[in-house]
Amino acid sequence: MIVTVDDADTYLSDGGQAFDPTKPSVIFVHGAGMDHTIWGQQTRFTAHRGFNTLAVDLPGHFRSAGLPPKSIESYADWLNRLIEAAGAAPAILVGHSMGALIVLEAAARRPDLCRGLVLAGVSARMRVHPDLIAAAEENRILAPELMTAWGHGPAAHRGGNIASGVWLVGGALRLLERAAPGLIANDLKACGAYEGAPEAAAKVNVPVLILAGAFDKMTPVKAAGPIVDALDDRRLHLVENSGHMMMLEAQQETREALLTFFQSLTAEA
């Protein structure tokens, strides 16, 4: 599915089901340097259970045109324009890592466009080591290597994929390798500069599910504390055998937790 935002084509994966305006919509937002493919297990699962599922490629990422915004705030404003352009409001917003900051800020800025939030692998501050920034700016393979090594828990480093013969860490590395030059650096800088997560959380007036990996080294559970404290209606799901990349490391558990949350929102409505 292609939607035009700011005169640029934006790609949205629909999980194999055409958009139906009578159904509730879920928009999935990926993390730094990645794209819609990380949500493959979750989008198809949800799309065949009564929801529009739209996994976006952010501007300048994989199949989407346009320039990537320089800040989380700008990404959030862009996402809200996408929601309106797609006719998906009010949408359930699901974000991972940088995507979690984007959907949180988007919901705070335009509460009328959001009916629920999922923050996966989120932290109140996503500080990025200068050496990682430098490697990303120089487009060195070291940046994706560091991100994938730290982004996966112990089980994923030994295998752990439900698809036989598919290496989780290697797949994530290949995904980051295909990012356009400068893209990873742009996204990491946006994450490192963003300080508004607790303030944004205090403005959110919809139910929020926080997905956290028990072995997450990049955004440990405790790092979400200021966000959790600021939220009125929050639910925590701890993925026991996962690191930062729970949608890949624990594909089935993650999709079931998401569907349960989505169904609770539509039941309440």
C-alpha positions, 0 to 999 in steps of 0.5 A: 500500500502506498500513501503520499505524505509531504509529496513523497510516496510512503510504503505500508505493508498491509499483512496481506489484507486490503485496507478496510475503513470499517476495521480498526487500524494498527500502525507499526513503526520500526526502529533506527535504520530498519524497516517494515520487515521486522514486523512480518510475523506480527502484521500478518497475524493481526491482519487476519484477525480483524484489524487493518495492519500497516507496517510503515517504512519511515521516510528514506527507509527501504521502500519509502521516498523522502528525507528522514526527519532529523528529530523524534519530534519531526518524525512524530509530526510526520507520522500523524500526517501519515495517519490522516493521509491513510484514513486510519485515525484513530489508530493503535500505534506500535513502535519499537526502540526509536519507533517507540519514541516516535509513537509516544511523541505522536500520541502526545501531540495529536491524541485525537489520532490515537486509540492505544499505544504499544511501546516495545524496547523503550527507554526514557533516554536513548543515549548513544555511545559516541563511538557508535555514532562515529561508526555510523557516520562513516558508514562502517559495518561496525555500526550494524555489528554493534547494534545487532550484537547488543540488540539480541539476547543470549538465545538469539546468538545461538539460533532461536528462530522459529524458522529452521535454518534462519539466523536471527542475528545475521538477518538483522545485520543484513537488514541494517547493512542495506540502509542508505548511507548516513541513515543509521547515523541520522536515526541514532542522533535523533534518539540520543537528542530526544529528552521529552519522553516522560513529558510526552507520556504525561500527556497520553490519555489512552491505554499503553502496553509496554513490551520489554525484553528480560535480556535487553541491554539496549533499553533495560526494563528499568530504563523505561521507569520515568515513562511508566511513572508518567502514564495513567493506564499502563500494562507491562508484558515482560518477554522472558527469553528475549533481548531488545528485538522481541518481535524477532526473538519471541515472535509468537509470544509478541504477536499474542501479547499484541493481539490481546491488547488490541482486542481489549481496546476494541472491546472497550470501544 
